[in-house]
Amino acid sequence: MKNARIILIRLILSAVFAVIISRLFFANMSVVKVVGLGATLFGFAYLFEYVRKRNQGGNAP
């Protein structure tokens, strides 16, 4: 249940930030590109979590 809640929160936040970024920087961006930007942000969230957890094992310089 906790993992599903985290995924849902990340999906919602990535969609909101994708819309905000697309409206601020690219006024006439298509819906497909906004969805792609949201998917990229969602992927980065998991990439950064993986890197953070990997470095917590004492491997940080």
DSSP file (Angstrom, degrees, kcal/mol; ACC not computed):
  #  RESIDUE AA STRUCTURE BP1 BP2  ACC     N-H-->O    O-->H-N    N-H-->O    O-->H-N    TCO  KAPPA ALPHA  PHI   PSI    X-CA   Y-CA   Z-CA
    1    1 A M     >        0   0    0      0, 0.0     4,-1.9     0, 0.0     5,-0.1   0.000 360.0 360.0 360.0 -40.5    0.0    0.0    0.0
    2    2 A K  H  >  +     0   0    0      1,-0.2     4,-2.0     2,-0.2     5,-0.1   0.901 360.0  49.8 -64.7 -40.7    2.8    2.4    0.9
    3    3 A N  H  > S+     0   0    0      1,-0.2     4,-2.3     2,-0.2    -1,-0.2   0.882 109.3  51.5 -66.5 -37.9    4.6    1.8   -2.5
    4    4 A A  H  > S+     0   0    0      1,-0.2     4,-2.2     2,-0.2    -1,-0.2   0.876 109.2  51.0 -65.9 -36.9    1.3    2.4   -4.4
    5    5 A R  H  X S+     0   0    0     -4,-1.9     4,-2.4     2,-0.2    -2,-0.2   0.897 109.9  49.4 -67.0 -40.3    0.8    5.7   -2.6
    6    6 A I  H  X S+     0   0    0     -4,-2.0     4,-2.4     2,-0.2    -2,-0.2   0.908 111.1  49.4 -65.6 -42.0    4.4    6.8   -3.4
    7    7 A I  H  X S+     0   0    0     -4,-2.3     4,-2.5     2,-0.2    -2,-0.2   0.921 111.7  49.1 -62.5 -43.7    3.9    5.9   -7.1
    8    8 A L  H  X S+     0   0    0     -4,-2.2     4,-2.4     2,-0.2    -2,-0.2   0.910 111.4  48.6 -63.1 -43.2    0.6    7.8   -7.2
    9    9 A I  H  X S+     0   0    0     -4,-2.4     4,-2.6     1,-0.2     5,-0.2   0.912 112.6  48.4 -63.4 -42.6    2.2   10.9   -5.6
   10   10 A R  H  X S+     0   0    0     -4,-2.4     4,-2.4     2,-0.2    -2,-0.2   0.881 111.2  50.5 -66.7 -37.8    5.1   10.8   -8.0
   11   11 A L  H  X S+     0   0    0     -4,-2.5     4,-2.0     2,-0.2    -2,-0.2   0.932 113.1  45.5 -63.9 -45.2    2.8   10.5  -11.0
   12   12 A I  H  X S+     0   0    0     -4,-2.4     4,-2.5     2,-0.2    -2,-0.2   0.931 115.1  46.7 -64.6 -46.0    0.7   13.4   -9.9
   13   13 A L  H  X S+     0   0    0     -4,-2.6     4,-2.8     1,-0.2     5,-0.2   0.894 111.5  50.8 -65.4 -39.4    3.7   15.6   -9.1
   14   14 A S  H  X S+     0   0    0     -4,-2.4     4,-2.0    -5,-0.2    -1,-0.2   0.886 111.8  48.3 -66.4 -36.4    5.4   14.8  -12.3
   15   15 A A  H  X S+     0   0    0     -4,-2.0     4,-2.1    -5,-0.2    -2,-0.2   0.924 113.1  47.3 -67.2 -43.8    2.2   15.6  -14.3
   16   16 A V  H  X S+     0   0    0     -4,-2.5     4,-2.3     1,-0.2    -2,-0.2   0.939 114.8  45.2 -63.6 -47.2    1.8   18.9  -12.4
   17   17 A F  H  X S+     0   0    0     -4,-2.8     4,-2.8     1,-0.2     5,-0.2   0.850 109.9  55.6 -67.6 -32.9    5.4   20.0  -12.9
   18   18 A A  H  X S+     0   0    0     -4,-2.0     4,-2.3    -5,-0.2    -1,-0.2   0.913 110.1  45.7 -63.9 -42.0    5.4   18.9  -16.6
   19   19 A V  H  X S+     0   0    0     -4,-2.1     4,-2.1     2,-0.2    -2,-0.2   0.923 114.6  47.8 -66.4 -43.5    2.4   21.2  -17.2
   20   20 A I  H  X S+     0   0    0     -4,-2.3     4,-2.2     2,-0.2    -2,-0.2   0.940 114.4  45.6 -63.5 -47.2    4.0   24.1  -15.3
   21   21 A I  H  X>S+     0   0    0     -4,-2.8     4,-2.5     1,-0.2     5,-0.6   0.910 113.0  50.3 -62.9 -42.5    7.3   23.7  -17.0
   22   22 A S  H  X5S+     0   0    0     -4,-2.3     4,-1.3    -5,-0.2     7,-0.2   0.868 113.4  45.3 -66.7 -35.0    5.7   23.4  -20.4
   23   23 A R  H  <5S+     0   0    0     -4,-2.1    -1,-0.2    -5,-0.2    -2,-0.2   0.846 116.0  46.0 -76.5 -33.4    3.6   26.5  -19.9
   24   24 A L  H  <5S+     0   0    0     -4,-2.2    -2,-0.2    -5,-0.2     3,-0.2   0.925 129.8  18.7 -73.8 -45.1    6.4   28.6  -18.5
   25   25 A F  H  <5S+     0   0    0     -4,-2.5     2,-0.4     1,-0.2    -3,-0.2   0.762 131.2  35.6-101.8 -29.2    9.1   27.8  -21.0
   26   26 A F    ><< -     0   0    0     -4,-1.3     3,-1.0    -5,-0.6    -1,-0.2  -0.841  62.1-176.7-131.0  93.5    7.3   26.4  -24.1
   27   27 A A  T 3  S+     0   0    0     -2,-0.4    -1,-0.1     1,-0.3     2,-0.1   0.845  81.3  40.0 -64.1 -38.1    4.0   28.2  -24.6
   28   28 A N  T 3  S+     0   0    0      2,-0.0     2,-0.3    -5,-0.0    -1,-0.3  -0.282  79.0 147.8-110.0  47.7    2.8   26.1  -27.6
   29   29 A M    <   -     0   0    0     -3,-1.0    -3,-0.0    -7,-0.2    -7,-0.0  -0.628  46.5-118.8 -84.2 138.2    3.9   22.6  -26.6
   30   30 A S     >  -     0   0    0     -2,-0.3     4,-1.7     1,-0.1     5,-0.1  -0.282  20.8-113.5 -74.2 162.6    1.7   19.7  -27.8
   31   31 A V  H  > S+     0   0    0      1,-0.2     4,-2.3     2,-0.2     5,-0.2   0.858 115.5  57.3 -64.4 -36.5    0.0   17.4  -25.3
   32   32 A V  H  > S+     0   0    0      1,-0.2     4,-2.1     2,-0.2    -1,-0.2   0.898 107.2  47.7 -63.5 -40.2    2.2   14.4  -26.4
   33   33 A K  H  > S+     0   0    0      2,-0.2     4,-2.4     1,-0.2    -1,-0.2   0.852 109.7  52.8 -69.9 -34.3    5.3   16.4  -25.5
   34   34 A V  H  X S+     0   0    0     -4,-1.7     4,-2.3     2,-0.2    -2,-0.2   0.907 109.9  48.5 -66.2 -40.9    3.9   17.4  -22.1
   35   35 A V  H  X S+     0   0    0     -4,-2.3     4,-2.4     2,-0.2    -2,-0.2   0.898 111.2  50.8 -64.6 -40.0    3.2   13.7  -21.4
   36   36 A G  H  X S+     0   0    0     -4,-2.1     4,-2.1     2,-0.2    -2,-0.2   0.892 109.4  50.3 -63.4 -40.1    6.7   12.8  -22.5
   37   37 A L  H  X S+     0   0    0     -4,-2.4     4,-2.4     2,-0.2    -2,-0.2   0.896 110.4  50.3 -64.4 -40.3    8.1   15.5  -20.2
   38   38 A G  H  X S+     0   0    0     -4,-2.3     4,-2.3     2,-0.2    -2,-0.2   0.900 110.2  49.6 -63.9 -40.9    6.0   14.1  -17.3
   39   39 A A  H  X S+     0   0    0     -4,-2.4     4,-2.3     2,-0.2    -2,-0.2   0.876 110.4  51.3 -65.5 -37.1    7.3   10.5  -18.1
   40   40 A T  H  X S+     0   0    0     -4,-2.1     4,-2.5     2,-0.2    -2,-0.2   0.923 110.4  47.8 -65.3 -43.9   10.8   11.8  -18.1
   41   41 A L  H  X S+     0   0    0     -4,-2.4     4,-1.7     2,-0.2    -2,-0.2   0.890 111.4  51.2 -62.9 -39.2   10.4   13.6  -14.7
   42   42 A F  H  X S+     0   0    0     -4,-2.3     4,-1.4     2,-0.2    -2,-0.2   0.904 110.9  48.6 -64.4 -41.8    8.8   10.4  -13.3
   43   43 A G  H  X S+     0   0    0     -4,-2.3     4,-2.2     1,-0.2    -2,-0.2   0.893 108.3  53.7 -65.0 -40.6   11.8    8.4  -14.6
   44   44 A F  H  X S+     0   0    0     -4,-2.5     4,-2.9     1,-0.2     5,-0.3   0.857 102.3  59.2 -63.1 -34.3   14.3   10.8  -13.1
   45   45 A A  H  X S+     0   0    0     -4,-1.7     4,-1.6     1,-0.2    -1,-0.2   0.919 110.7  41.0 -60.3 -43.2   12.6   10.5   -9.7
   46   46 A Y  H  X S+     0   0    0     -4,-1.4     4,-2.1     2,-0.2    -1,-0.2   0.841 113.4  53.7 -74.9 -32.9   13.3    6.8   -9.7
   47   47 A L  H  X S+     0   0    0     -4,-2.2     4,-2.3     2,-0.2    -2,-0.2   0.935 110.7  46.2 -64.2 -45.8   16.8    7.2  -11.1
   48   48 A F  H  X S+     0   0    0     -4,-2.9     4,-2.4     1,-0.2    -2,-0.2   0.859 111.3  52.3 -66.7 -35.0   17.7    9.7   -8.3
   49   49 A E  H  X S+     0   0    0     -4,-1.6     4,-2.5    -5,-0.3    -1,-0.2   0.908 109.6  49.7 -65.6 -40.9   16.2    7.4   -5.7
   50   50 A Y  H  X S+     0   0    0     -4,-2.1     4,-2.2     2,-0.2    -2,-0.2   0.925 112.7  46.5 -62.1 -45.4   18.3    4.5   -7.0
   51   51 A V  H  X S+     0   0    0     -4,-2.3     4,-1.9     2,-0.2    -2,-0.2   0.901 112.6  50.3 -65.4 -40.5   21.5    6.6   -6.9
   52   52 A R  H  X S+     0   0    0     -4,-2.4     4,-0.8     1,-0.2    -2,-0.2   0.922 112.9  45.2 -64.0 -44.7   20.7    7.9   -3.4
   53   53 A K  H  < S+     0   0    0     -4,-2.5     3,-0.3     1,-0.2     4,-0.3   0.854 111.3  53.8 -68.6 -33.9   20.1    4.5   -2.0
   54   54 A R  H >< S+     0   0    0     -4,-2.2     3,-0.9     1,-0.2     5,-0.3   0.884 109.3  48.4 -66.3 -38.1   23.2    3.1   -3.7
   55   55 A N  H ><>S+     0   0    0     -4,-1.9     3,-0.9     1,-0.2     5,-0.7   0.614  94.7  74.1 -79.6 -12.6   25.4    5.8   -2.2
   56   56 A Q  T 3<5S+     0   0    0     -4,-0.8    -1,-0.2    -3,-0.3    -2,-0.2   0.603  75.6  81.7 -75.9  -9.6   24.0    5.3    1.3
   57   57 A G  T < 5S-     0   0    0     -3,-0.9    -1,-0.2    -4,-0.3    -2,-0.1   0.367 120.9 -92.3 -76.9   7.3   26.0    2.1    1.6
   58   58 A G  T < 5S+     0   0    0     -3,-0.9    -2,-0.1     0, 0.0    -3,-0.1   0.544  97.8 116.9  95.7   8.9   29.1    4.0    2.6
   59   59 A N  T   5 +     0   0    0     -5,-0.3    -3,-0.1    -4,-0.3    -4,-0.1   0.433  40.7 117.0 -88.5   1.4   30.5    4.3   -1.0
   60   60 A A      <       0   0    0     -5,-0.7    -4,-0.0     1,-0.1    -5,-0.0  -0.447 360.0 360.0 -70.7 142.3   30.2    8.1   -1.0
   61   61 A P              0   0    0      0, 0.0    -1,-0.1     0, 0.0    -2,-0.0   0.486 360.0 360.0 -69.7 360.0   33.6    9.9   -1.4
